[in-house]
Amino acid sequence: MLCYNISINKENSEGAHMKILIEFYDMDEPLLNLISALVLRPDIVVFMGNEKIRKQKYQRPLQKALNIAGIHAELKFVPVRMQDYQMVFECMESVLDQYVQDHCIIDVVGGNDLLLLAAGQCCADRDIDIINHRIGENSLIWLRGKNAGNKMSYDIHMDVSQAITLAGGELLRHGHVNPKDLDAGLLNTILNVFNVYNRNRHKWPYFVKYLQQLGNPDYWVTDETDIRAPKRIFCGGQALYVDLGILSELAEAGAIEDIRVNSTECAFRFTSGTLEAYLKDVGIWLELYLYAMMLKSKQFDSVEINAVVSWDDDDEKTDTINEIDLIATKDTGKIFISCKTAIPDNAALNEIATLTRRFGGKYARAALATMCDLKTEAPAVFRRAIEMGISVIDADDLFGDALMNRLESICPSWN
């Protein structure tokens, strides 16, 4: 949920209640459109912006986000042609004439420069409060009006679903990893299995290919988690052999149990159906590991794995659907992470950069996590990522305090 704690200076308590809030719609950072409404809880919010704000694509996310936060303000949208300052000025005067009798406040934290200029000119001879944000201090400040100079402090923490909603999208579901399946015990097992995976990276694909053949019911004792199978299985003319060393390490990690081996067969049990599914997915362990570590660190307000999101809601006959490996929020900052075991290609870089811009805004960062050392193994890819503003989490960053320090350095925040 989106939550916010507000502490108010005693001197400015009169300015905290108001009926009308006038906002200048910011196309680049969705959060700037709602910060003041979240803090001040007005009865009506009037959004002025370019003609795009006629579209439901821009209107609906604001209403959804406020409703979820328990604020049921009436929203009004005033499109303005930005090509002509005189037209902008006249539109501003018309809006102020309509609401000047009520207690209204103009928020100048975002929006088009022409709107800001017109607001200053139109308010010169009107008794209207103007506010702005001191971003680094998490506070509103009254620039003009009877409360001029007063501040109102706030603290905002946003979860992933709220961040996506605010950007005009929707968190639909999770992909092949469902967080509801991952309790604390399973998360610890995942961390143990990742160490097994990391020690056996070069052999892992062949081991997984053997496990994938165990989906054949001929190898089940009671169900798909209880296995008795030949040590050697043929698949498409290729002989696949069980790796007893990895099997033993997985038993120590808590992923399998009750191993029994004879000259031709091996038998064992997966400790859960969830782990059975994960162990048959060759490319899943980096994102599972990062997810478990991020939750364990308690440094983030919200973390989602395999997030399936839609966008272009209501304005397109068919919504665009994307899956993002990891999304995390901290305060107002967001990280979008793409996990690639091998060296990523340009398509992977372009995808995470595009999705971060679409759903993140100014206070979001794109990151690429990989098991490779990109700086030495693929320096051109590393340079390209940096040029695109994508932070790289590579092999040197993945373990212990180094990972948390790297994530902390990446995640943007107003604090």
PyMOL commands that set and color helices and strands:
alter all, ss='L'
color gray80, all
select helices_A, chain A and resi 10-16+30-33+35-40+51-54+56-68+85-99+113-122+135-137+160-166+179-181+184-199+204-215+217-219+244-253+273-279+285-297+346-360+374-377+379-387+395-397+401-410
alter helices_A, ss='H'
color red, helices_A
select strands_A, chain A and resi 3-8+20-24+44-49+74-79+104-107+129-134+139-144+151-157+170-174+226-230+232-235+238-241+256-261+265-270+302-311+320-330+333-340+364-370+390-393
alter strands_A, ss='S'
color yellow, strands_A
deselect
rebuild
show_as cartoon
